[in-house]
């Protein structure tokens, strides 16, 4: 991405603030004009005082000159102070407002993207966070550089150059020739550093992802005593980053030294040429200072470009990554327009195939019918494709081929928001948002009353525990235990009260008593609804009206419990393994012994 392309991408964010831009531009023009006052004043002072000295006059005749110079310079400084204050104030206000809009735009886009976008290897959480944070900072910094740094400097340089040409064409030409040479060197510098800066960006992203990985897996790291290994991994990343940084700095210092040399050569030429014209009588002696100060205004952007150049290039690298995320319109979730009512909950899957972005085929030629008002169980070993299938039914992912229909309507034709409004999803580990318990339960129905929230909590068997907390329903939900958080998520689903329910290991993180309590609650809400359940709980599988057995992404068996068990196939093996894991024989002996004692 070049600077012009970036300008066009940033322009829509600047457009709403035209008034601020116009004010800033007006102040910039005033500032550029006042920047030339020193050169004009100094020329006037030198020539006027020189005439007085040549005429043999002293201080008495020169008071008017001193008063005039003082008034002009003090007035110029007052005006310049006000202009700089206004430039910084309005420029900073523009930067903050644009930062607000840019940050909001990426959040809005993120919420529209498909889950497949976030499961891509290049879009890991740490990498995305680095790109977004640095991208927003870079874009707003570019706006600030343009309106507060570059624009005033270059406006002053253009006016100074015009004054030099008006005074003497040849001196103006010398000053003008220095600028393209300098920028050509800067362009070559950009070519040399482009790839290195991208490597720096990638290194920073990997470093951020590595730190996030350590934080999320710190318990496992400590339990295996792998602190040294993880430290060495980070050291390798840090060394790669340092190497890239050193290479970047080395090239920058080389080119910056060359640019400084070119600038100083320009100053030498200006002094020699101006002195020549004074000696031949074409200029007054005051014109020497006049041209040197004006060339100083021309070269000021060149000197500042040492600093601005690095900032702009770094900003462009991260802005480029940011806009790739912001403009990933192909990742926006597709939605239809149909909202058929009532929703019965009959799903039909016809030759459905699905692969994840990494190429792994999770589902193969799935043919399935999920009947309304029935409980359908999905059984299989880990990695069989059960959770993936639920994700497709909830339209989190789209199949590569085949079709999924709800009540005879293709899922692609259904309004996505309408579909999810009619589905309740309880996962093995549900997300709890930062906030109170009440806010987390209300997430299931944003306009729910306090009474409805309490009723949902009672159904999820969490109400009594909430009342024991110091702040009851206003307590911080993140401070609850894992099992309590799971019940909050289930209460959220009760509050939503949808006609279709997907349960993906809903009691996996609960203790035995809590599991039994939740099972009763789930049994209550299952009535008269379409339920799809994934579970390793024998009781929940037996309760299902129909079961599909999955293996390596395929349906290998399906039918009712007794039918499947009698086939002595995959279902029987899984069911027997579950029973053995519970040590059913000893449990039966315990119950038998207890029964004999009672008799």
C-alpha positions as CSV (number, residue, x, y, z in Angstrom):
1,X,0.0,0.0,0.0
2,X,1.4,3.4,-1.0
3,X,0.7,6.7,0.7
4,X,-2.0,7.7,-1.9
5,X,-3.9,4.5,-1.4
6,X,-3.7,4.9,2.3
7,X,-5.0,8.5,2.0
8,X,-8.0,7.3,0.0
9,X,-8.8,4.6,2.7
10,X,-8.5,7.1,5.6
11,X,-10.5,9.8,3.7
12,X,-14.0,8.4,4.6
13,X,-13.0,8.6,8.3
14,X,-11.9,12.3,7.9
15,X,-14.9,13.4,5.8
16,X,-17.3,13.8,8.8
17,X,-14.9,16.4,10.3
18,X,-14.5,18.8,7.4
19,X,-14.9,21.8,9.6
20,X,-12.0,20.8,11.8
21,X,-9.9,20.1,8.7
22,X,-10.7,23.6,7.2
23,X,-9.8,25.3,10.5
24,X,-6.5,23.3,10.7
25,X,-5.7,24.2,7.1
26,X,-6.4,27.9,7.6
27,X,-4.1,27.9,10.7
28,X,-1.5,26.0,8.8
29,X,-1.5,28.7,6.1
30,X,-1.2,31.5,8.7
31,X,1.7,29.6,10.4
32,X,3.5,29.1,7.1
33,X,3.3,32.9,6.4
34,X,4.6,33.8,9.9
35,X,7.5,31.4,9.5
36,X,9.0,33.7,6.9
37,X,8.9,36.8,9.0
38,X,12.3,36.2,10.6
39,X,14.0,36.1,7.2
40,X,12.3,39.3,6.0
41,X,12.9,41.1,9.3
42,X,16.5,40.1,9.5
43,X,17.2,41.2,5.9
44,X,15.5,44.6,6.7
45,X,17.5,44.9,9.9
46,X,20.9,44.1,8.4
47,X,20.5,46.4,5.4
48,X,19.0,49.3,7.4
49,X,21.7,49.1,10.1
50,X,24.4,48.7,7.4
51,X,23.2,51.9,5.7
52,X,23.3,53.8,9.1
53,X,26.8,52.6,9.8
54,X,28.0,53.5,6.4
55,X,26.5,57.0,6.9
56,X,28.3,57.4,10.2
57,X,25.0,57.4,12.2
58,X,24.6,55.6,15.5
59,X,22.1,54.5,18.0
60,X,20.0,57.7,18.0
61,X,19.2,57.2,14.4
62,X,18.6,53.5,14.8
63,X,16.0,53.5,17.6
64,X,13.2,53.4,15.1
65,X,14.7,50.4,13.5
66,X,15.0,48.6,16.8
67,X,11.4,49.4,17.8
68,X,10.1,48.3,14.4
69,X,12.1,45.0,14.6
70,X,11.0,44.3,18.2
71,X,7.3,45.0,17.4
72,X,7.3,42.8,14.3
73,X,9.2,39.9,16.0
74,X,7.1,40.0,19.2
75,X,3.9,40.2,17.3
76,X,5.0,37.4,15.1
77,X,5.7,35.2,18.2
78,X,2.3,36.0,19.7
79,X,0.5,35.1,16.5
80,X,2.7,32.0,16.0
81,X,2.0,30.8,19.6
82,X,-1.8,31.1,19.0
83,X,-1.5,29.4,15.6
84,X,0.5,26.4,17.0
85,X,-1.9,26.1,19.9
86,X,-4.8,26.0,17.5
87,X,-3.1,23.5,15.2
88,X,-2.2,21.1,18.0
89,X,-5.7,21.5,19.6
90,X,-7.7,20.9,16.5
91,X,-5.3,18.4,15.1
92,X,-5.4,16.4,18.3
93,X,-9.2,16.6,18.4
94,X,-9.4,15.4,14.8
95,X,-7.0,12.5,15.7
96,X,-9.1,11.4,18.8
97,X,-12.4,11.5,16.9
98,X,-11.0,9.5,14.0
99,X,-9.5,7.0,16.4
100,X,-13.0,6.6,17.9
101,X,-14.6,6.0,14.5
102,X,-11.8,3.7,13.3
103,X,-12.0,1.5,16.5
104,X,-15.8,1.3,16.2
105,X,-15.6,0.4,12.5
106,X,-13.4,-2.7,13.2
107,X,-15.6,-3.8,16.1
108,X,-18.7,-3.6,13.9
109,X,-16.9,-5.5,11.1
110,X,-15.6,-8.2,13.5
111,X,-19.1,-8.9,14.8
112,X,-20.2,-9.5,11.2
113,X,-17.4,-12.0,10.2
114,X,-17.9,-15.7,10.0
115,X,-16.3,-18.0,12.6
116,X,-14.1,-19.4,9.8
117,X,-12.3,-16.0,9.8
118,X,-11.2,-16.4,13.4
119,X,-10.1,-20.0,13.0
120,X,-7.6,-19.2,10.3
121,X,-4.0,-19.6,11.4
122,X,-3.1,-16.1,10.4
123,X,-5.9,-14.7,12.5
124,X,-5.0,-15.9,16.0
125,X,-6.1,-13.7,18.8
126,X,-2.7,-12.3,19.7
127,X,-1.9,-11.5,16.0
128,X,-5.3,-9.8,15.5
129,X,-5.0,-7.8,18.7
130,X,-1.5,-6.5,17.7
131,X,-2.7,-5.6,14.2
132,X,-5.8,-3.8,15.4
133,X,-4.1,-1.9,18.3
134,X,-1.1,-0.9,16.2
135,X,-3.3,-0.3,13.1
136,X,-5.6,2.2,15.0
137,X,-2.6,3.9,16.5
138,X,-0.9,4.1,13.1
139,X,-3.9,5.5,11.2
140,X,-4.5,8.2,13.8
141,X,-0.8,8.9,14.1
142,X,-0.7,9.4,10.3
143,X,-3.5,12.0,10.6
144,X,-1.6,13.7,13.3
145,X,1.6,13.7,11.4
146,X,-0.1,15.2,8.3
147,X,-2.0,18.0,10.1
148,X,0.4,18.8,12.9
149,X,3.9,17.9,11.5
150,X,4.1,17.5,7.7
151,X,1.5,20.1,6.5
152,X,2.8,23.1,8.4
153,X,6.4,22.3,7.5
154,X,5.8,21.8,3.8
155,X,3.5,24.8,3.6
156,X,6.3,26.9,5.1
157,X,8.9,25.3,2.7
158,X,6.8,26.1,-0.4
159,X,6.3,29.7,0.6
160,X,10.0,30.1,1.5
161,X,11.0,28.6,-1.9
162,X,8.7,31.0,-3.7
163,X,10.4,33.9,-1.8
164,X,13.8,32.7,-2.8
165,X,12.9,32.4,-6.5
166,X,11.4,35.9,-6.4
167,X,14.6,37.3,-4.9
168,X,17.0,35.4,-7.2
169,X,16.2,32.7,-9.7
170,X,19.6,30.8,-9.4
171,X,19.6,30.6,-5.6
172,X,16.0,29.4,-5.7
173,X,17.0,26.8,-8.2
174,X,19.8,25.5,-6.0
175,X,17.4,25.2,-3.1
176,X,14.8,23.4,-5.3
177,X,17.4,20.9,-6.7
178,X,18.3,19.7,-3.2
179,X,14.7,18.6,-2.5
180,X,14.2,15.9,-5.2
181,X,17.7,14.5,-4.5
182,X,16.7,14.1,-0.9
183,X,13.4,12.5,-1.7
184,X,15.0,10.1,-4.2
185,X,17.3,8.9,-1.4
186,X,14.2,8.6,0.9
187,X,12.4,6.5,-1.8
188,X,15.4,4.1,-2.1
189,X,15.4,3.8,1.7
190,X,11.7,2.8,1.6
191,X,12.4,0.1,-1.0
192,X,15.3,-1.3,1.1
193,X,13.3,-1.3,4.4
194,X,9.9,-2.4,3.1
195,X,10.4,-6.2,3.6
196,X,12.3,-5.7,6.9
197,X,9.5,-3.7,8.4
198,X,7.0,-6.4,7.5
199,X,9.3,-8.9,9.2
200,X,9.2,-6.7,12.2
201,X,5.4,-6.6,12.2
202,X,5.2,-10.4,11.9
203,X,7.8,-10.8,14.7
204,X,5.8,-8.5,17.0
205,X,2.6,-10.4,16.2
206,X,4.3,-13.8,17.0
207,X,5.6,-12.3,20.3
208,X,2.2,-11.1,21.3
209,X,0.6,-14.5,20.5
210,X,3.4,-16.2,22.4
211,X,2.7,-14.1,25.5
212,X,-1.0,-14.8,25.3
213,X,-0.3,-18.5,24.9
214,X,1.8,-18.5,28.1
215,X,-0.9,-16.7,30.1
216,X,-3.6,-19.1,28.9
217,X,-1.6,-22.2,29.6
218,X,0.4,-21.2,32.6
219,X,-1.1,-24.0,34.8
220,X,0.0,-26.7,32.3
221,X,3.4,-25.1,31.9
222,X,4.0,-25.1,35.7
223,X,2.6,-28.6,36.2
224,X,5.1,-30.1,33.7
225,X,8.0,-27.8,34.9
226,X,8.4,-26.4,31.3
227,X,9.1,-22.8,32.3
228,X,12.6,-23.0,30.8
229,X,11.4,-24.4,27.5
230,X,8.8,-21.7,27.2
231,X,11.4,-19.0,28.1
232,X,13.7,-20.4,25.4
233,X,10.8,-20.2,22.8
234,X,10.2,-16.6,23.6
235,X,14.0,-15.9,23.6
236,X,14.2,-17.3,20.0
237,X,11.3,-15.0,18.9
238,X,12.9,-12.0,20.7
239,X,16.3,-12.6,19.1
240,X,14.6,-12.7,15.6
241,X,12.8,-9.5,16.4
242,X,16.0,-7.9,17.7
243,X,17.9,-8.9,14.6
244,X,15.3,-7.4,12.4
245,X,15.3,-4.2,14.5
246,X,19.1,-3.9,14.3
247,X,19.0,-4.4,10.5
248,X,16.3,-1.8,10.1
249,X,18.3,0.7,12.3
250,X,21.5,0.1,10.5
251,X,20.0,0.8,7.1
252,X,18.1,3.9,8.5
253,X,21.3,5.4,10.0
254,X,23.2,4.9,6.7
255,X,20.5,6.6,4.6
256,X,19.9,9.3,7.2
257,X,23.6,10.2,7.2
258,X,23.6,10.5,3.4
259,X,20.5,12.8,3.6
260,X,22.1,15.0,6.2
261,X,25.2,15.3,4.0
262,X,23.0,16.4,1.0
263,X,21.2,19.0,3.1
264,X,24.5,20.5,4.3
265,X,25.9,20.6,0.8
266,X,22.8,22.7,-0.1
267,X,23.6,25.1,2.7
268,X,27.2,25.5,1.5
269,X,26.0,26.2,-2.1
270,X,23.5,28.8,-0.8
271,X,26.2,30.7,1.2
272,X,28.7,30.7,-1.6
273,X,26.2,31.7,-4.3
274,X,24.7,34.5,-2.1
275,X,28.1,35.8,-1.2
276,X,29.0,35.9,-4.9
277,X,26.0,38.0,-5.8
278,X,26.7,40.4,-2.9
279,X,30.3,40.9,-4.1
280,X,29.3,41.6,-7.7
281,X,26.8,44.1,-6.4
282,X,23.5,42.3,-7.4
283,X,22.4,41.9,-3.7
284,X,22.6,43.7,-0.4
285,X,24.5,42.1,2.4
286,X,21.2,41.5,4.2
287,X,20.2,39.1,1.5
288,X,22.8,36.6,2.8
289,X,20.9,36.1,6.0
290,X,17.6,36.3,4.1
291,X,18.5,33.3,1.9
292,X,20.1,31.3,4.6
293,X,17.0,31.6,6.9
294,X,14.7,30.9,4.0
295,X,16.7,27.8,3.0
296,X,16.4,26.8,6.6
297,X,12.6,26.8,6.2
298,X,13.0,24.8,3.0
299,X,15.3,22.2,4.7
300,X,13.3,22.0,7.9
301,X,10.9,19.4,6.5
302,X,14.0,17.5,5.2
303,X,15.4,17.4,8.7
304,X,12.1,16.4,10.3
305,X,11.7,13.8,7.6
306,X,14.4,11.7,9.5
307,X,11.8,11.3,12.3
308,X,8.6,11.4,10.3
309,X,9.8,8.9,7.7
310,X,10.2,6.1,10.2
311,X,6.9,6.8,11.8
312,X,5.1,7.0,8.5
313,X,6.6,3.7,7.2
314,X,5.8,1.9,10.4
315,X,2.3,3.3,10.4
316,X,1.8,2.3,6.8
317,X,2.8,-1.3,7.5
318,X,0.3,-1.7,10.3
319,X,-2.3,0.4,8.6
320,X,-2.0,-2.0,5.6
321,X,-2.7,-5.0,7.9
322,X,-5.5,-3.2,9.7
323,X,-7.3,-2.4,6.4
324,X,-6.9,-6.0,5.3
325,X,-8.9,-7.0,8.4
326,X,-11.4,-4.1,8.0
327,X,-12.0,-4.8,4.3
328,X,-12.3,-8.6,4.5
329,X,-15.9,-8.3,3.2
330,X,-15.7,-11.9,1.8
331,X,-15.7,-13.0,5.5
332,X,-19.0,-11.3,6.4
333,X,-21.7,-13.8,7.4
334,X,-24.2,-14.5,4.6
335,X,-27.8,-14.1,5.5
336,X,-31.1,-14.7,3.8
337,X,-34.3,-12.7,4.1
338,X,-36.8,-15.4,5.1
339,X,-38.3,-15.5,8.6
340,X,-40.9,-18.3,8.5
341,X,-43.1,-18.8,11.5
342,X,-43.8,-20.8,13.5
343,X,-40.5,-22.6,13.7
344,X,-41.1,-26.3,14.2
345,X,-37.5,-27.4,14.3
346,X,-37.2,-30.1,11.6
347,X,-33.6,-30.2,10.2
348,X,-32.7,-32.0,7.1
349,X,-29.1,-32.5,6.0
350,X,-28.5,-33.7,2.5
351,X,-25.0,-34.8,1.4
352,X,-23.3,-32.2,3.6
353,X,-19.5,-31.9,3.5
354,X,-17.4,-29.4,5.5
355,X,-13.7,-28.6,5.9
356,X,-12.0,-26.2,8.2
357,X,-9.8,-23.4,6.8
358,X,-6.7,-25.5,7.6
359,X,-8.0,-28.1,5.1
360,X,-9.2,-30.7,7.7
361,X,-12.4,-32.3,6.5
362,X,-14.6,-32.6,9.6
363,X,-17.9,-33.8,7.9
364,X,-18.3,-36.2,5.0
365,X,-21.5,-36.8,3.1
366,X,-23.8,-36.3,6.1
367,X,-27.4,-37.3,5.6
368,X,-29.6,-36.7,8.6
369,X,-33.1,-35.8,9.7
370,X,-33.7,-34.1,13.1
371,X,-37.4,-34.4,13.9
372,X,-39.3,-31.6,15.6
373,X,-40.3,-32.0,19.3
374,X,-37.9,-34.9,19.6
375,X,-34.6,-35.4,21.4
376,X,-31.8,-36.3,19.0
377,X,-28.5,-37.5,20.4
378,X,-25.1,-37.2,18.6
379,X,-22.7,-39.9,19.9
380,X,-19.1,-40.5,18.9
381,X,-15.5,-40.2,20.1
382,X,-13.7,-36.9,20.3
383,X,-13.0,-35.5,16.9
384,X,-15.9,-37.4,15.3
385,X,-17.5,-34.1,14.1
386,X,-20.4,-33.7,16.5
387,X,-19.7,-30.1,17.6
388,X,-18.9,-29.2,14.0
389,X,-22.3,-30.4,13.0
390,X,-24.0,-28.2,15.6
391,X,-22.0,-25.2,14.4
392,X,-23.3,-25.8,10.9
393,X,-26.9,-26.1,12.2
394,X,-26.4,-22.8,13.9
395,X,-25.0,-21.3,10.7
396,X,-21.7,-20.5,12.3
397,X,-20.1,-22.2,9.3
398,X,-21.3,-23.0,5.8
399,X,-20.9,-26.4,4.2
400,X,-18.7,-26.7,1.2
401,X,-21.3,-28.8,-0.5
402,X,-24.7,-30.2,0.3
403,X,-27.7,-28.5,1.8
404,X,-29.2,-28.0,5.3
405,X,-32.8,-27.2,5.6
406,X,-35.0,-26.0,8.5
407,X,-38.7,-26.8,8.1
408,X,-38.0,-27.3,4.4
409,X,-36.3,-23.9,3.9
410,X,-32.5,-23.9,3.1
411,X,-30.5,-22.4,5.9
412,X,-28.8,-20.0,3.4
413,X,-32.3,-18.5,2.6
414,X,-33.1,-17.9,6.3
415,X,-32.4,-14.6,8.0
416,X,-29.4,-15.5,10.2
417,X,-30.5,-13.4,13.2
418,X,-34.0,-14.9,13.0
419,X,-32.5,-18.4,13.0
420,X,-30.3,-17.8,16.0
421,X,-33.2,-16.1,17.9
422,X,-34.9,-19.4,17.7
423,X,-32.0,-21.6,18.9
424,X,-30.6,-22.0,22.4
425,X,-27.0,-23.1,22.6
426,X,-25.3,-24.5,25.7
427,X,-21.7,-25.5,25.3
428,X,-19.3,-27.5,27.4
429,X,-17.6,-24.3,28.4
430,X,-19.7,-21.2,28.0
431,X,-18.4,-17.7,28.0
432,X,-19.1,-15.4,30.9
433,X,-18.9,-11.7,30.2
434,X,-17.3,-9.2,32.5
435,X,-20.1,-7.8,34.6
436,X,-22.7,-8.9,37.2
437,X,-24.5,-12.2,37.4
438,X,-27.8,-10.4,36.5
439,X,-26.2,-8.9,33.4
440,X,-24.9,-12.3,32.3
441,X,-28.3,-14.0,32.7
442,X,-30.1,-11.1,31.0
443,X,-27.9,-11.7,27.9
444,X,-30.5,-14.4,27.0
445,X,-33.2,-11.7,26.9
446,X,-32.2,-8.1,27.1
447,X,-35.6,-6.8,28.2
448,X,-36.1,-9.4,30.9
449,X,-37.6,-8.4,34.2
450,X,-35.9,-9.2,37.6
451,X,-38.6,-11.8,38.2
452,X,-37.8,-13.5,34.9
453,X,-34.1,-13.6,35.7
454,X,-34.7,-15.1,39.1
455,X,-37.1,-17.7,37.6
456,X,-34.4,-18.7,35.1
457,X,-31.8,-18.9,37.8
458,X,-34.1,-21.2,39.8
459,X,-34.5,-23.5,36.8
460,X,-30.7,-23.7,36.5
461,X,-30.4,-24.5,40.2
462,X,-28.2,-21.5,40.9
463,X,-30.6,-19.1,42.6
464,X,-29.9,-20.3,46.2
465,X,-26.1,-20.0,45.7
466,X,-26.5,-16.5,44.3
467,X,-28.4,-15.4,47.4
468,X,-25.5,-16.5,49.6
469,X,-23.1,-14.1,47.8
470,X,-22.5,-10.7,49.5
471,X,-24.0,-8.8,46.5
472,X,-26.3,-11.5,45.3
473,X,-27.3,-10.9,41.7
474,X,-25.0,-7.8,41.5
475,X,-21.9,-9.9,42.2
476,X,-19.1,-10.2,39.7
477,X,-19.9,-13.2,37.5
478,X,-16.2,-13.8,36.6
479,X,-15.5,-14.7,40.3
480,X,-17.9,-17.7,40.3
481,X,-16.5,-21.2,40.0
482,X,-16.5,-23.1,36.7
483,X,-19.6,-25.1,37.6
484,X,-21.5,-21.9,38.8
485,X,-20.6,-20.1,35.6
486,X,-22.0,-23.1,33.6
487,X,-25.3,-22.8,35.5
488,X,-25.4,-19.1,34.7
489,X,-25.0,-20.0,31.0
490,X,-27.8,-22.5,31.3
491,X,-30.0,-19.9,33.1
492,X,-29.3,-17.6,30.2
493,X,-30.7,-20.2,27.8
494,X,-33.8,-20.8,30.0
495,X,-34.5,-17.0,29.8
496,X,-34.2,-17.1,26.0
497,X,-36.7,-19.9,25.9
498,X,-36.2,-20.9,22.2
499,X,-38.1,-23.6,20.3
500,X,-34.8,-25.3,19.3
501,X,-32.0,-26.3,21.8
502,X,-28.5,-27.5,21.1
503,X,-26.7,-29.0,24.1
504,X,-23.0,-29.7,23.7
505,X,-21.8,-31.5,26.8
506,X,-23.9,-29.1,29.0
507,X,-23.0,-30.8,32.3
508,X,-19.4,-31.7,31.6
509,X,-17.9,-29.3,34.1
510,X,-20.5,-29.9,36.9
511,X,-20.3,-32.2,39.9
512,X,-22.6,-35.2,40.3
513,X,-25.3,-33.5,42.4
514,X,-25.3,-30.4,40.2
515,X,-25.5,-32.6,37.1
516,X,-28.5,-34.3,38.4
517,X,-30.1,-30.9,39.3
518,X,-29.4,-29.5,35.8
519,X,-30.6,-32.7,34.2
520,X,-34.0,-32.2,35.8
521,X,-34.0,-28.6,34.6
522,X,-33.1,-29.6,31.1
523,X,-35.7,-32.4,31.1
524,X,-38.3,-29.6,31.9
525,X,-37.2,-27.3,29.1
526,X,-36.8,-30.2,26.5
527,X,-40.6,-30.7,26.5
528,X,-42.2,-29.7,23.3
529,X,-39.0,-28.5,21.7
530,X,-36.5,-29.8,19.2
531,X,-33.4,-30.9,21.1
532,X,-30.0,-31.9,19.7
533,X,-27.7,-33.2,22.5
534,X,-24.0,-34.2,22.5
535,X,-23.2,-36.0,25.8
536,X,-21.1,-38.7,27.4
537,X,-23.8,-39.1,30.0
538,X,-25.5,-42.5,29.7
539,X,-28.8,-41.2,31.1
540,X,-29.0,-38.4,28.6
541,X,-28.2,-40.7,25.7
542,X,-30.8,-43.2,26.8
543,X,-33.4,-40.4,27.1
544,X,-32.9,-39.5,23.4
545,X,-35.7,-40.4,20.9
546,X,-33.2,-41.0,18.2
547,X,-29.4,-41.3,18.0
548,X,-26.8,-40.7,15.3
549,X,-23.4,-42.3,15.8
550,X,-20.5,-40.4,14.2
551,X,-17.0,-41.6,13.4
552,X,-14.3,-39.7,11.5
553,X,-16.9,-37.1,10.3
554,X,-19.4,-39.7,9.0
555,X,-22.7,-41.2,10.2
556,X,-21.9,-44.8,10.8
557,X,-25.1,-45.8,12.6
558,X,-28.5,-44.3,13.5
559,X,-31.7,-45.4,15.2
560,X,-33.3,-45.8,18.6
561,X,-31.2,-46.9,21.6
562,X,-32.3,-50.6,21.7
563,X,-31.9,-50.9,18.0
564,X,-28.4,-49.5,18.0
565,X,-27.3,-51.5,21.0
566,X,-28.6,-54.7,19.4
567,X,-26.5,-54.1,16.3
568,X,-23.3,-54.8,18.3
569,X,-21.5,-52.0,16.4
570,X,-19.9,-48.7,17.1
571,X,-22.8,-47.5,19.4
572,X,-22.5,-50.6,21.6
573,X,-18.8,-50.2,21.9
574,X,-19.2,-46.5,22.9
575,X,-22.0,-47.3,25.3
576,X,-20.2,-50.2,27.0
577,X,-17.1,-48.0,27.3
578,X,-19.2,-45.3,29.1
579,X,-20.7,-47.9,31.4
580,X,-17.3,-49.4,32.2
581,X,-15.9,-45.9,33.0
582,X,-18.7,-45.5,35.5
583,X,-17.9,-49.0,37.0
584,X,-21.5,-50.0,36.7
585,X,-20.8,-53.5,38.2
586,X,-19.7,-52.1,41.5
587,X,-22.4,-49.5,41.5
588,X,-25.0,-52.3,41.0
589,X,-23.4,-54.4,43.8
590,X,-23.6,-51.4,46.1
591,X,-27.3,-50.9,45.3
592,X,-28.0,-54.7,45.8
593,X,-26.2,-54.8,49.1
594,X,-28.0,-51.7,50.3
595,X,-31.3,-53.3,49.2
596,X,-30.6,-56.5,51.2
597,X,-29.8,-54.4,54.3
598,X,-33.1,-52.6,54.0
599,X,-34.9,-55.9,53.8
